[in-house]
Amino acid sequence: MTRLNEHGQPIGPDLPEWQPAARPPRASMNGRLVRLEPLDAARHGASLFDAFAEDRDGGLWTYMPVGPFPERQAFDAWLEMAEQCHDPLFHAILDHETGAGLGVASYLRIEPAVGVIEVGFIAFSPRLQGTAAATEAMYLMMARVFDELGYRRYEWKCDALNAPSRRAAERLGFSYEGTFRQATIYKHRNRDTAWFSVLDSEWPARRAAFEAWLAPENFDAAGRQKTSLAALRPA
């Protein structure tokens, strides 16, 4: 039932026990398939450049505000800038066994006081796209936000025309909330921005689905999933 204040106006619920969330630390996140480390241009640059170089036509960067990077010098310059950022806070996604770079992702628009944080600037190399490792990377970032840091809301935003990103958000359990028209400009073109979110109240069910999907027994000998992530998540 909606609460009314003394003026008869509807208001949201009180949050008497709410405490501000913590800022994301510059610390690693470890899974079975991948490890996420705070971006370090010197340590991660060579293997990340090699992984991204497998994107031969540069289509990976179409919906990014930077790139593509056909030359190592420009890529290193961007990595060095990104390494210094606090918001966005960039992470390198590494193969757990070899340590080779597979992609990058960041936390951004970090608002600890109100418990809101976004995942973004997600660039998966061809080696990472469509793999269980990619899903695990997103699970690890979400788990840190809710389980370690105490955020209330986790956001995903993308160009409304970026169909793969929209599909990924929905597959990972984000709910579509609407599109902000003419939200920004990048690469000299308009961007309408599609908004998605996961709330802390929704996280326990999503966490259980992620963990069941990522379990080794959910994959056959060829590495194919037996049960989809969507099927494991409550409707």
C-alpha positions in Angstrom: 0.0 0.0 0.0 1.3 3.5 -0.9 2.1 5.7 2.0 0.8 9.2 2.3 2.5 12.1 4.1 0.8 14.7 6.2 -0.2 16.6 3.0 -1.9 13.5 1.5 0.9 13.1 -1.0 2.2 9.6 -1.9 5.8 9.0 -0.7 8.3 6.2 -0.9 9.2 3.9 2.0 11.5 5.1 4.7 15.0 3.5 4.8 16.0 3.9 8.5 18.7 1.3 8.3 20.3 2.5 5.1 24.0 3.2 5.2 26.0 4.5 2.3 27.7 1.9 0.2 31.4 1.5 -0.1 33.4 2.7 -3.1 34.8 -0.2 -5.3 38.3 -1.1 -4.2 41.2 -1.4 -6.6 41.3 -5.2 -5.9 41.1 -8.3 -7.9 38.1 -10.5 -8.4 38.7 -14.2 -8.9 36.6 -16.8 -10.5 37.1 -20.3 -11.9 37.5 -19.1 -15.5 38.6 -15.5 -15.2 40.3 -13.0 -12.9 39.5 -9.3 -13.0 42.3 -7.0 -12.0 42.4 -3.2 -11.8 43.7 -2.1 -15.2 47.5 -1.8 -15.4 48.6 -0.5 -18.8 52.2 -1.9 -18.4 51.1 -5.4 -17.3 48.0 -5.8 -19.4 48.6 -3.8 -22.5 50.4 -6.3 -24.7 47.9 -9.2 -24.2 44.9 -7.0 -24.4 46.1 -5.4 -27.7 46.7 -8.9 -29.1 43.2 -10.0 -28.1 41.5 -7.0 -29.5 43.5 -7.3 -32.7 41.4 -10.4 -33.5 38.5 -8.0 -34.1 39.7 -7.5 -37.7 37.2 -5.0 -38.9 37.0 -2.8 -35.8 33.3 -3.5 -35.3 33.9 -4.1 -31.6 34.4 -0.4 -31.0 31.3 0.9 -33.0 29.3 1.7 -29.8 32.3 2.8 -27.7 33.3 6.4 -27.3 36.9 5.4 -28.2 38.6 3.1 -30.7 39.2 1.2 -32.8 43.0 0.9 -32.1 44.9 -0.4 -35.1 48.1 0.9 -33.7 49.6 -0.1 -30.4 50.8 3.4 -29.5 47.2 4.8 -29.5 45.9 1.8 -27.5 48.6 2.2 -24.9 47.9 5.9 -24.6 44.2 5.2 -23.9 45.1 2.4 -21.4 47.4 4.7 -19.5 44.6 7.3 -19.3 42.0 4.7 -18.2 44.4 3.3 -15.6 44.4 6.6 -13.8 40.6 7.0 -13.7 38.6 6.5 -10.5 35.2 6.8 -12.1 35.1 4.9 -14.4 37.2 2.4 -12.5 38.6 0.0 -15.2 39.3 -3.7 -14.8 41.2 -6.0 -17.1 39.5 -9.4 -17.7 42.1 -12.1 -17.7 42.1 -15.8 -18.4 42.4 -17.4 -15.0 45.0 -20.0 -16.1 47.2 -18.1 -18.5 46.7 -14.5 -17.3 46.2 -13.4 -20.9 44.0 -10.4 -21.4 40.5 -11.0 -22.8 38.7 -7.7 -22.4 37.9 -4.8 -20.1 35.0 -3.6 -18.1 34.4 -0.8 -15.6 32.4 0.5 -12.7 31.2 4.1 -13.4 28.7 6.7 -12.2 29.6 5.6 -8.8 27.2 7.0 -6.1 27.8 5.4 -2.7 25.6 7.8 -0.8 22.5 6.6 -2.6 23.7 3.1 -3.4 23.7 3.4 -7.2 26.5 2.1 -9.5 26.8 1.3 -13.2 28.7 -1.4 -15.1 29.9 -0.1 -18.5 32.6 0.3 -21.0 32.4 -3.4 -21.6 34.8 -4.4 -24.4 35.0 -8.2 -24.9 37.6 -9.4 -27.4 36.5 -12.1 -29.8 38.2 -14.6 -27.5 35.8 -13.7 -24.7 32.6 -13.0 -26.6 29.8 -15.6 -26.1 31.8 -17.7 -23.6 31.1 -18.9 -20.0 34.1 -16.8 -19.0 32.3 -13.6 -20.2 29.3 -14.5 -18.0 31.5 -15.2 -15.1 33.2 -11.8 -15.4 29.8 -10.1 -15.2 28.8 -12.2 -12.3 31.9 -11.4 -10.4 31.4 -7.6 -10.9 27.7 -7.9 -9.8 28.6 -10.0 -6.8 31.1 -7.4 -5.6 28.5 -4.6 -6.0 25.8 -6.3 -3.9 27.6 -8.7 -1.6 30.7 -6.8 -0.8 29.9 -3.1 -1.2 26.2 -2.9 -0.3 24.7 -1.1 -3.3 20.9 -0.9 -3.9 20.9 -0.6 -7.7 23.2 -1.8 -10.4 22.8 -0.2 -13.8 23.5 -1.1 -17.4 23.2 1.5 -20.2 23.9 1.3 -23.9 23.2 2.8 -27.2 19.6 1.9 -27.9 20.7 0.7 -31.4 23.2 -1.7 -29.8 21.2 -4.9 -30.1 23.9 -7.3 -28.8 24.4 -5.2 -25.6 20.6 -5.1 -25.0 20.4 -8.8 -25.4 23.3 -9.3 -23.0 21.7 -7.1 -20.4 18.5 -9.0 -20.5 20.2 -12.4 -20.5 22.2 -11.3 -17.4 19.0 -10.5 -15.5 18.8 -6.7 -16.0 15.3 -5.2 -16.4 14.7 -2.7 -19.2 13.5 0.6 -17.9 13.2 2.8 -20.9 15.1 4.8 -23.5 16.4 8.3 -22.9 16.2 10.1 -26.3 19.1 12.2 -27.5 20.8 11.4 -24.3 24.3 12.2 -25.5 26.7 12.6 -28.5 29.7 10.4 -29.3 31.8 10.0 -32.3 29.9 13.0 -33.8 26.6 11.2 -33.8 23.5 11.0 -31.6 22.9 8.4 -29.0 19.6 7.4 -27.5 20.4 5.5 -24.4 18.6 2.3 -23.2 18.5 1.9 -19.4 18.5 -1.4 -17.5 18.9 -2.3 -13.8 19.1 -5.0 -11.2 18.0 -4.2 -7.6 19.4 -5.6 -4.4 16.1 -7.3 -3.7 16.5 -9.1 -7.0 20.1 -10.1 -6.5 19.7 -13.3 -4.4 17.7 -15.1 -7.1 20.0 -13.9 -9.9 23.0 -14.9 -7.9 21.6 -18.5 -7.5 20.9 -18.6 -11.2 24.5 -17.5 -12.1 26.0 -20.0 -9.7 23.9 -22.9 -11.1 24.7 -21.9 -14.7 28.4 -21.5 -14.1 28.7 -24.9 -12.3 30.9 -27.3 -14.3 28.2 -29.8 -14.3 26.0 -27.5 -16.4 28.3 -28.0 -19.4 28.9 -31.1 -21.5 32.2 -32.4 -22.7 32.2 -29.9 -25.6 31.6 -27.0 -23.3 28.0 -26.5 -24.4 25.5 -25.4 -21.7 22.9 -27.9 -20.6 20.5 -25.4 -19.1 20.3 -21.7 -20.1 20.8 -18.9 -17.7 17.3 -17.6 -18.3 15.8 -21.0 -17.5 17.5 -21.0 -14.2 16.2 -17.6 -13.2 12.7 -17.2 -11.7 10.3 -15.5 -14.0 
